[in-house]
Amino acid sequence: MAKKKAKTINELKCEFELDHAEQLFGIIEEISFQCPRIDEFIEDLEGFERHLDKLSSLSDHNDNDINVPYIEREMDILHAYLPGIKSQFEELRKSYGNLREWGDAWKSLAKKLFEDIPYNNKYLDKKFKNKNIEDE
């Protein structure tokens, strides 16, 4: 009797109409690329800094030149930035927590599968015996 060929991950994804391989193993979906989000955070911080610089420059003037409505408007803008910046960093924290969870899930799965697969003892013996010899 011929041994039945195992299906590939892509074949299983097609068979079960899945979008990603993680669904086969109960692992969360891979986290999307985060650099564009980080760029947005930096742009918001730079905007915050520009408005802060405007306010700082006002200290160079004498008391008669201070434009109170201008200062109040700049302060309102700065206060408007803060909640968005805080929520963006919380979103980033959550994304990286999910990224760690995703990586840990794949690592655990790989370890479990490795334990279930007969491996080449000669290869491992040679690899680790040589290492032990080098370590001595």
TORDO-458345 format. One record per residue (C-alpha): chain; residue in one letter; y, z, x. Coordinates in pm, 1 decimal. Layout:
R   chain   resn      north         up       east
R       A      A          Y          Z          X
...
This chain:
R   chain   resn      north         up       east
R       A      M        0.0        0.0        0.0
R       A      A      336.4     -104.1      142.3
R       A      K      593.8      164.1      199.1
R       A      K      886.3      132.7      -43.7
R       A      K     1215.9       61.7      132.0
R       A      A     1484.7      323.9       71.3
R       A      K     1797.9      201.1     -103.9
R       A      T     2124.1      193.7       84.9
R       A      I     2423.7      397.9      -23.1
R       A      N     2597.6       80.7     -143.5
R       A      E     2292.3      -19.1     -349.2
R       A      L     2284.8      325.9     -511.1
R       A      K     2659.4      312.2     -582.0
R       A      C     2611.0      -22.7     -758.6
R       A      E     2304.3       95.1     -949.0
R       A      F     2480.0      404.8    -1084.2
R       A      E     2821.4      233.3    -1113.5
R       A      L     2994.0      482.6     -886.1
R       A      D     3330.7      438.6     -715.3
R       A      H     3253.0      634.8     -400.2
R       A      A     2949.9      768.8     -212.3
R       A      E     3057.9     1130.6     -253.9
R       A      Q     2962.3     1112.0     -622.6
R       A      L     2597.9     1062.7     -520.2
R       A      F     2594.2     1397.4     -341.7
R       A      G     2828.5     1613.9     -549.8
R       A      I     3104.2     1602.1     -286.9
R       A      I     3472.0     1575.4     -380.4
R       A      E     3632.2     1234.3     -325.2
R       A      E     3787.6     1168.0       15.2
R       A      I     4150.2     1273.9       39.7
R       A      S     4401.7      989.1       51.3
R       A      F     4603.0      913.8      362.3
R       A      Q     4875.6     1181.2      384.8
R       A      C     5125.4     1040.2      636.9
R       A      P     5346.5      866.3      375.5
R       A      R     5376.3     1197.8      187.9
R       A      I     5470.4     1376.7      509.7
R       A      D     5738.4     1109.4      570.0
R       A      E     5879.4     1184.2      223.0
R       A      F     5891.5     1556.5      303.6
R       A      I     6077.3     1485.4      627.0
R       A      E     6326.8     1258.9      446.0
R       A      D     6398.5     1536.1      195.3
R       A      L     6448.5     1786.2      476.0
R       A      E     6684.4     1544.0      651.8
R       A      G     6883.9     1508.0      327.5
R       A      F     6900.3     1884.7      301.2
R       A      E     7020.3     1901.6      660.6
R       A      R     7292.9     1636.9      600.6
R       A      H     7438.6     1839.5      315.1
R       A      L     7412.9     2159.1      517.7
R       A      D     7604.2     1987.6      801.1
R       A      K     7877.4     1889.2      554.4
R       A      L     7917.0     2251.3      455.2
R       A      S     7911.7     2368.2      815.9
R       A      S     8190.7     2125.8      905.5
R       A      L     8416.8     2295.7      651.7
R       A      S     8438.7     2604.9      869.8
R       A      D     8649.3     2398.0     1115.3
R       A      H     8935.0     2381.2      863.0
R       A      N     9189.5     2645.8      778.6
R       A      D     9171.2     2829.4      447.2
R       A      N     9432.9     2604.2      283.3
R       A      D     9217.9     2291.1      334.9
R       A      I     8899.5     2423.2      170.9
R       A      N     8798.1     2220.9     -132.0
R       A      V     8609.5     2468.3     -352.1
R       A      P     8470.7     2205.2     -597.6
R       A      Y     8336.7     2007.1     -299.3
R       A      I     8167.1     2317.3     -158.2
R       A      E     8018.5     2404.0     -496.6
R       A      R     7884.7     2049.2     -538.6
R       A      E     7722.0     2055.7     -193.6
R       A      M     7570.1     2397.8     -265.6
R       A      D     7428.1     2267.4     -595.3
R       A      I     7273.1     1972.8     -409.8
R       A      L     7115.5     2204.7     -152.4
R       A      H     6974.4     2429.0     -423.8
R       A      A     6834.2     2121.9     -603.3
R       A      Y     6639.8     2019.9     -289.9
R       A      L     6462.8     2351.9     -242.0
R       A      P     6215.3     2357.1     -535.9
R       A      G     6101.0     2001.7     -457.9
R       A      I     6052.7     2075.3      -90.8
R       A      K     5854.6     2390.2     -166.8
R       A      S     5630.2     2211.6     -418.1
R       A      Q     5571.9     1924.4     -174.4
R       A      F     5449.8     2165.3       90.1
R       A      E     5223.7     2338.3     -162.7
R       A      E     5083.9     1993.7     -251.4
R       A      L     5026.8     1926.1      119.0
R       A      R     4852.8     2263.5      160.0
R       A      K     4621.7     2184.3     -133.2
R       A      S     4546.3     1835.3        1.9
R       A      Y     4449.6     1968.7      342.2
R       A      G     4238.6     2240.7      180.4
R       A      N     4057.4     1965.0       -9.1
R       A      L     4022.3     1765.6      312.3
R       A      R     3855.4     2062.8      483.2
R       A      E     3627.0     2111.9      182.1
R       A      W     3536.7     1740.4      183.3
R       A      G     3453.6     1747.1      556.2
R       A      D     3252.2     2068.4      523.6
R       A      A     3052.2     1920.2      235.6
R       A      W     2959.3     1613.5      440.9
R       A      K     2873.9     1830.7      739.4
R       A      S     2646.6     2052.4      527.1
R       A      L     2478.2     1748.4      375.2
R       A      A     2422.2     1593.1      718.2
R       A      K     2268.1     1916.9      848.9
R       A      K     2039.7     1946.0      545.8
R       A      L     1926.3     1584.1      578.3
R       A      F     1868.2     1627.4      951.3
R       A      E     1641.5     1924.7      882.6
R       A      D     1440.8     1716.1      631.7
R       A      I     1392.0     1413.2      858.3
R       A      P     1114.7     1405.2     1116.9
R       A      Y     1295.0     1355.0     1445.6
R       A      N     1193.5     1234.1     1785.3
R       A      N     1078.4     1549.8     1965.7
R       A      K     1051.9     1365.6     2296.7
R       A      Y     1417.7     1266.1     2279.7
R       A      L     1534.5     1616.5     2188.3
R       A      D     1305.6     1782.7     2441.3
R       A      K     1431.9     1552.2     2715.4
R       A      K     1794.2     1602.1     2612.0
R       A      F     1781.9     1980.3     2597.2
R       A      K     1543.6     2035.1     2887.3
R       A      N     1780.3     1834.5     3109.1
R       A      K     2072.0     2039.2     2980.5
R       A      N     1889.1     2365.9     3046.5
R       A      I     1802.8     2247.9     3396.6
R       A      E     2168.7     2157.9     3459.4
R       A      D     2284.0     2496.0     3323.8
R       A      E     2054.3     2693.6     3558.5
